[in-house]
């Protein structure tokens, strides 16, 4: 009985030592990459036919490949997307002369693209779609601006 107990204790002790002296390297978990997207709407944005500023609907998609165009873009309503894979992760109506920050993190270190769309009162006279490349392994701050009938990238920089 003593011999069996001693053998069991020795086996447990030796198996525990192998955990401490393992040659396997610990798995490194990548730090999340943060992207801060600032959406700025100017005082003279989304003008109605009589020249009055109106709120603008802005939406954002994240894609792994460039070239995504929302299905209803040609109808002048790019934010109107079907539920599922083609739905934006951000969609909100922003008033004139406002700013909105959208923060999101990803553990994926690959480069991705943000597709930003705006719905204007006069869709035929506007630039309503923008694609921004977000480099991998980097925290990024980007500012997108809506001015008159145009959506444009004002700045993009690495966060420190």
Secondary structure by P-SEA (a helix, b strand, c coil): caaaaaaaaaaaaaaaaaaaacccccbbbbcbbbbbbbbbbcccccccccbbbbbbbbbbbbbccccccccccccccccccccccccccbbbbbcccbbbbbbbbbcccbbbbbbbbbbcccccccccbbbbbbbccbbbbbbbbbcccbbbbccccccc
